[in-house]
Amino acid sequence: MNTDHQQQIQKAAQLIGSAKCAVALTGSGISVESGIPPFRGAGGLWEKMDPMEVAHIDSFRRDPARVWELLIRDLKECLDRARPNPAHLALARLEAMGILKGVITQNVDGLHQAAGNRDVIEFHGTFAWQRCMDCQRRLETHRVELDQIPPRCECGGILRPDCVFFGEMIPPEHLHRSRQLSERCDVMLVVGTSAVVQPAAFMPVIAKQCGATVIEINPESTPLTANISDLLVKGPAGQVFTGIMAAMADYTVR
Ligand code: OAD
């Protein structure tokens, strides 16, 4: 580990350790070390397929079997196996310490809850449940049999993940609460997101405008890095958080 990196870790630990109301915005990068591929960048899902073809609600309505085959079936297998990594566990620990007041996640993998976080806003919905397109009945994803594609509800309707597809609205209560948390926090942790999908990517802008310190954790810089972030700690989230939590032991007296 070089000195610059160590200093960034120390700085982040100091800022987080003295925060009164920290909030995290997370994206697919936080789950990469749990074996879930990101959407963009090297090895990303959108390198292999066009999101407007497979993740837009119009495509799903037009040909649900195709979207289940191309995207959802593999995702189900991948998410069934995934477990929280040290980054998810660190955020749960920060909540238990009373520092972190909420997680706004763009992820649908449920790993923040699996790690122990209780206040999680699932901005883009959840993959843990499927919903019938006809009767709206919800069924836990792990109970869904994939012997027919697309899988169907008892009523015969087609099942879809309870996620937000492109072309759909963010649930208004999620947007409202995310804005509130972003306005109130004194530190915002922006972890593993490319910050290119709106309105999620606007939350750090709101936080910054309201006076918060914005800390990014990401191996790459993002559109937020130059003007919104106060600090970018470069590296995989699990490794970075392991360093931050170790350094915080020196600063935190809670
Ligand atoms: P992206 O795939 O766009 O971005 C992933 C980010 O994680 C990139 O900035 C990577 O540099 C970073 N990254 C990669 N490995 C990492 C690691 N080990 N630790 C930390 N960061 C790492 O994912 P999101 O920003 O979450 O929306 O994408 C936003 C939305 O676009 C998703 O919620 C999804 C997608 O299309 C919908 O499906 C509606």
Residues whose N, C-alpha, C, O or C-beta is under 5 A from the ligand:
A	BS01	OAD	G27 S28 G29 I30 V32 E33 P38 F39 R40 G41 A55 Q106 H124 V164 F165 F166 G192 T193 S194 A195 V197 I217 N218 P219 E220 G235 P236 A237
